[in-house]
Amino acid sequence: MRYWWVNQNQTYDHEVVGGFLWSPKTRRDGGRNQFYENMREVRPRDVVFSFCDTHIKAVGVARGTAQTAVKPAFGAAGASWSDEGWLVPVEFGEVERPVRPKDHIERLRPLLPEKYSPLQEDGNGLQSVYLAAVPEPLALALIDLMGNSYRAVWSEFASVENEEADDQHLQATTERTDIGPVEKRQLVRARRGQGAFRKNLQIYEHSCRLTMVSDTSHLRASHIKPWRDSDDTEKLDGCNGLLPSPHVDHLFDRGYISFSDEGDVLVSSSLPRTILDAWGLPSVRNVGPFNERQRQYLEHHRSQVFRNQ
Amino acid sequence: MRYWWVNQNQTYDHEVVGGFLWSPKTRRDGGRNQFYENMREVRPRDVVFSFCDTHIKAVGVARGTAQTAVKPAFGAAGASWSDEGWLVPVEFGEVERPVRPKDHIERLRPLLPEKYSPLQEDGNGLQSVYLAAVPEPLALALIDLMGNSYRAVWSEFASVENEEADDQHLQATTERTDIGPVEKRQLVRARRGQGAFRKNLQIYEHSCRLTMVSDTSHLRASHIKPWRDSDDTEKLDGCNGLLPSPHVDHLFDRGYISFSDEGDVLVSSSLPRTILDAWGLPSVRNVGPFNERQRQYLEHHRSQVFRNQ
């Protein structure tokens, strides 16, 4: 994974909201420009720091590689650029408290690269830069300065990535030829919490353990070990599930809460207590013990999904 | 839309959980059987009453038409049937309080068809029947007897259908050639509540109007007029959205709650009050007024999504 810095002053709104980077392929005179060439070096999952108005205002994660694309409707901002360029899809999230690198230049200066640096030695930006590589030590220092703002954006990316991984896994499942149509249908329906999985699950679970709602039309049939990570047997195993209310499902699915084997509620330090209060989630400390097989799946949830930092 | 009756005594568990009907194509002697021929008459969205142990225990909705399929692993139950047959995918839901037609035979008898009736005149079942057509007056009488049990199952189907309609609409959007890749990406991202739609939405809405949570990583960016029903402009319109908490989103998205133009909370009579209590949703009566453009979308929600029965 690599880190990149993009100067987006005039195109910030277009690119951050639109979810992409765009640059011409060459200078106006047809000459080579390293900051445009870098577009072709970006790989999916690379991290992009978006610099605008002297602040890092957004962080992005690349969702693909460069493709040829006509210039988006930038208006006056892009008048001098050629019509054809590189487009890289990037998912951006705006940080809550933008960081101004110049305010921390003493710390950052020793980490700036000698060539193609995104910043001047005095901490001012460089008009000539579009996309610049960020050495890892510099990237880690910037992330440290962004603190919780960075983590908040990142956790949103993680949810999107999980949904996309689900979609891909679903597609792959529908294309399998090693199982029959009935088995295939069961695995697919398990993803939506239906069919055999739901039936098997309701042998063990009868209500939302936190809110005590038992009307299943208001509960999710949700995997403890995520569907995409489960093998065929685990996908349909009634012990690999809970029946949470939608907001409890959100917290459990994204790792803000988990449970001990004995049923103690574990709350991640990344979840503000105000959320639990606002949602009227009672200060339940224990939801009752889990059986042996449920515990095996919970072990996976605690180690792989729970945000235990 | 047609109504069907299926006798599933020995294969009930397999078929209801598995989500399908299966019958041989012919009798053992190769002869024609109307109850097997009926399999080829089933159309998507047809309704299926599942009869087992003298009760209607489940209701299903057909998801496709008959396809040739090998006999599922019914065990001893299916030993006498040929290996090849018809399979119809059907989404089943078990009703909370099964209805015993024999208990209501005085009411039902005049409605039984003369030929290929699913029931005898005395209300007993018929071993020879597999799939029988149900005349509409008989179907409506059965639905009336099932009452809320039937509606509960049906509302689950509606959610699944909406999700599938979303998936199909998404697929169609990615295949459009009348718009560029950037516009296409915006429409697709709007479905997940991301990109331009989210940004536009956050101009007008800043928190969950019912729980007052404002940390957007715990809120959904949710369309008022459903994404699949919105045109390109409406999909990205910031006034066509709210920022509900996940459980509020569930209630709003499925039409259990809505809002008046002035912000009065409308609660569907099909939502048990116990759910609101269990979820600690305060007895908020008003969430503040909506602007003119929001009101246009809310009008659609109240008339098309809200369960105002």
Interface residues (C-beta under 8 A of the other chain):
Chain A: V17 G18 G19 F20 A69 V70 P72 L87 P89 E91 A152 S155 E156 V160 E163 G180 P181 V182 R185 Q186 R189 R192 Q194 G195 A196 K199 C208 T211 M212 V213 D215 S217 H218 S245 P246 H247 D249 H250 P272 T274 I275 A278 W279 G280 L281 P282
Chain B: V17 G18 G19 F20 A69 V70 P72 L87 P89 E91 A152 S155 E156 V160 E163 G180 P181 V182 R185 Q186 R189 R192 Q194 G195 A196 K199 C208 T211 M212 V213 D215 S217 H218 S245 P246 H247 D249 H250 P272 T274 I275 A278 W279 G280 L281 P282
